[in-house]
Amino acid sequence: MKIESVFANNEKWIAQKLETDEHYFENLASGQKPEFLYIGCSDSRVTAEDLMGIQPGEAFIHRNIANLVNNVDLNVMTVLNYAVRHLKVNHIVVCGHYNCGGVKAAMQPADLGILNPWLRNIRDVYRIHKDELNAISDESKRYDRLVELNVLEQCTNLIKTAAVQEAYRERGLIVHGWVFDIRTGKLIDLEIGFESILKNILEIYNLYPETE
C-alpha cells in the first residue's frame, strides 16, 4: 500500500461514517467510556477492533510484543492505571495469538540483542511451565501452548496490581485471557478463572487486606 492511499482511504471512511450518522464525529469527540481495556500483541495481523467487532470508543487498547504485562514497564502500567482508575473499565482482556513471533523468538536459543530482556519474560513463563511444555513432543503444539500459558501469566501479573485489586473490590472488575487463532479467525476464551487466581495469590500479593 502506498502512503497516499492511506489519506484517500481516510476520506472514504469519513464519508461512510457521516452517511450513516451525520453526528458521528461530534459524538466521538465528546468523550470516551470504554467497557474494556484490551492488552494485545503488536503483530500487524491482529487488530482488536476487527477481531472483537467493536467500534471506536468501545475499548481502550494497549499493544506490545507478545502482549506482556511487566510491572516495571511504565507504558503498560500507565495505560492500566488510566483505564481502570479514570476510565473505570469493567473488563481487562489479555489477548495473545497463535503464530506469535515474540513467543516463537523466545523459544529459540539465540542472542536477539535489545529484544533479550523483553523476551526473557516469555522465557520465564517457559521455565515456570517447563515440565508441561517439555512433555509436548509436537513442536507446533508446544508453541501454541506457550502462547496460552503466556496469556495466563500476564493475566496473573494484572491481578497482582493495586489498580485491579482495588477495582475488583469496588465494582467487580474482571480479568479475561483470550487467544486469537490467526489460522481460523476464531477468538478463544481460555476461561482463566479470575476469582480463583485472585484467591490463590492473595496470601502474598494482597495489597488491600481487610480492615479489622
CORCORNOR-V756722 format. One record per backbone hydrogen bond with DSSP energy under -1.0 kcal/mol. NH is the residue of the N-H (numbers start at 0). CO is the residue of the C=O. Records with the same first field share a line. If there is no record, write none. Layout:
NH = CO  CO
This chain:
4 = 1
7 = 3
8 = 4
9 = 5
10 = 6
11 = 7
12 = 8
13 = 9
14 = 10
15 = 11
16 = 12
17 = 13
18 = 14
19 = 15
20 = 16
23 = 20
26 = 22
27 = 23
28 = 24
34 = 57
35 = 57
36 = 90
37 = 59
38 = 92
39 = 61
41 = 63
45 = 42
50 = 46
51 = 47
52 = 48
53 = 48
57 = 54
59 = 35
61 = 37
63 = 39
66 = 63
72 = 69
76 = 72
77 = 73
78 = 74
79 = 75
80 = 76
81 = 77
82 = 78
83 = 79
84 = 80
85 = 81
86 = 81
88 = 82
89 = 34
90 = 34
91 = 173
92 = 36
93 = 175
94 = 38
95 = 177
97 = 179
103 = 99
104 = 100
105 = 101
107 = 104
109 = 107
114 = 111
115 = 112
118 = 114
119 = 115
120 = 117
122 = 118
123 = 119
124 = 120
125 = 121
126 = 122
127 = 123
128 = 124
129 = 126
132 = 128
133 = 129
135 = 132
141 = 137
142 = 138
143 = 139
144 = 140
145 = 141
146 = 142
147 = 143
148 = 144
149 = 145
150 = 146
151 = 147
152 = 148
153 = 149
154 = 150
155 = 151
156 = 152
157 = 153
158 = 154
159 = 155
160 = 157
164 = 160
165 = 161
166 = 162
167 = 163
168 = 164
169 = 165
170 = 166
171 = 167
172 = 166
173 = 89
175 = 91
177 = 93
178 = 187
179 = 95
180 = 185
181 = 179
183 = 180
184 = 180
187 = 178
189 = 176
196 = 192
197 = 193
198 = 194
199 = 195
200 = 196
201 = 197
203 = 200
204 = 200
205 = 201
